[in-house]
């Protein structure tokens, strides 16, 4: 499939696989594997998202910035599912809206990067692009892209899904923790992997990304003539696009035409990632122009990516106060325009890490080195995630 490392719009953010024979063998084997999620579940999520776009439900989407391989990552599934379900309960109770819970899980193994290489102590190696591509360790063997990792990504995704299904079956409606539905999503970045897992529903003839219930296109790969938009246009899953402050209203209108030409409720989500200091200038015009098309797009706030800072120790961090401020502005803007604020998209973990600053169990800047465990961007810990859930419940419940 797409292996061009040049970063052209048609194939941006793809790894340079050094062994094309192995790549072809791996993708050939992946094409024989079953889809990771049933078509019926994907269709059900589209129905749920349609209700959120109409202002009658709330999308809570969250999980790791980058999932990793191995038994420790699988053990963390329990904590992530638990905190998302707890957040969903808080938000549902406070807002009087059913919460649709979608994890950034079972597929978030590939990451876009701002630079193709990384340099340390005079040594330059390929950037870490997620466990589906290469390893986090700073050695030439670890950082060499290996297509066999895509098969591991499939196996790890299947194991995570099995764990999620076991947890949700055990903690269903009788537990008071929601309706028992839990969906998974990831950025459809690695096109060799995504393309190999497309499957056709024999009953409807529709083609689905079999890698997850919902997939999204990132801010770096949403070029209108790009391969990622082309891929998303061809599958029937709910699809989302990350939208930053540099996006134009005309781009959003064009994306609606490409990804949801029939304006089907539940099909298209725009996930805005503006930053607390830019959202009031950037978002209103985008919302107004998109709404004028009549599209039933679902608007969701990602308050994480626009609020990343570099701490004194050189590590990335985010302040909970900035995250809350962007969510508050997101709601205010939609209320003022008469459109629906549909949900939030978060990077979080159910465990105690010290990656973001603030919260009712406060993490200070000087604490960041204690338990900074993310492979890429900083995540809210369990306490901070629940703090945010209470803020979200209040905002959606009172519209203030």
Secondary structure, DSSP 8 states (H G I E B T S, - for coil): ----TT--GGGTT----S-HHHHHHHHHHHTTS--SS-HHHHHHHHHHHHHHHTTSEEEEEEE-SS---SHHHHHHHHHHHHHHHHHHHHHHHHHSSEEEEEEE-SS------SSSEEEETTEEEE----TTT--SSSSHHHHS--THHHHHHHHHHHHHHHHHHHHHHHTSGGGTS-SS--EEEEE---HHHHHHTEEE-TTT--EEETT-SEEEE-GGG--TTSHHHHHHHH--SEEEEEEETT--HHHHHHHHHHH-TT--TTSEEEEEE--TTTHHHHHHHHHHHHHHTT---EEEE--SGGGEEE-TTS-EEEBHHHHHHHHHHHHHHHHHHT--EEEEEEEB-SS----SBBTTTTB-GGGTTTS---SSS--B-HHHHHHHHHHHHHHHHH--
